[in-house]
């Protein structure tokens, strides 16, 4: 009896030790969630190529069995995570960072067939990796917590069924925000614009009811600290808003960056008490300055609004006082650079007709911008407030018939490009 008990104890200790080892083995240059560790599109990776060879960096490996989807990968602790539609199911998958070999795949709900022009490509959520767990949100609004080691489901709920969510036209596409012990998602329902969940159990901590029911857009929330208060900032279908992280209390809103279509996709940017958000469809972007009033309320006052940053869903990067991003929606557009303080255009890629790349998505690492045009080209750019400086480009091979909407990901000396079934891994480490 005692020997059996001792063996059980040893097995338990070993299992806990293995899980702990797996959970803490996250490297600084990982990309563990949507838009990187800080949700700002920036990688901490260093020692990367400053210029690319004529045909681009070497391809390390490729797989072509992911299934449909625009989900950009997350990279953490030697693994790559993403989402796809496979057959009649919507799945979360894990791959080896070394060679792309699939380690597990877990179905979280039925696949969604969308109408034109989307087709049936699949989910857009990037998994959020937090220690030994990850969090995802499917097109139907299925929010799930899985074990990173084997994909086993820990808990799951529905934004529609459990919170009366307002399903956007192109379904739910946000990537859950994990903040401390909390998971933050956006049902967009009349009684639950944003909700906070216990990350271990999925139980509701609070529901934020925002006046005039702004619904759910496609953007992913960020966490900010302002005047001693933690906030969650989100671009919804009708407005940019902030709620208190402690209890979900509605704090402020700014309507102008939200377009009339409700197709608001880009993650807001925060710096030093100011928030910038933008959308396409003829709208643009605006910067607001937050102020704490004597009664403790928060006021959002517009600094500027510009139609020269109609950022669709490719994201924006803030470097010093320069704001980089694609200006333009379905009509095309191009990369632009704005003064973050004033909104003035510093340069516009449309004027460079020879090297122009239409609308695309953006990431940053080791002094370089990585710009992926939605029709295929991948471009390396040196940030410069005065002019467009290109340091290399190549055309992505194995292009699907769908737009290349999955954002580029930079982690541990590699560049990852997702194109529906295909994931390409490029070696961008300087030799």
FENTATA-V465827 format. One line per field, one symbol per residue. burial: + if it has 16 or more other ideal C-beta (glycine too) atoms within 10 Angstrom, else -. Layout:
BEGIN
burial: ???
END
This chain:
BEGIN
burial: ---------------------++--+--+++++++++-+++++++--++--+---++--++-+--++++++++++++-++++++++--+++++++-+--+---++++++-++-----+--+++++++++++++++++++++++++++++-+--++-++++-++-++++-++++++++++--++++++++--++++++-+--+--++++++---+++++++++++-+--+-+++++++++++++++--+-+++++-++++--+++++++++---++++++++-++++++-+-------+-+---+++--++++++++++---++++++++---++++++-+--+--++++------+++++++++++-+++++++-++++++------+-+-+++-+-----++++++++++-++++++++++++++-++--
END
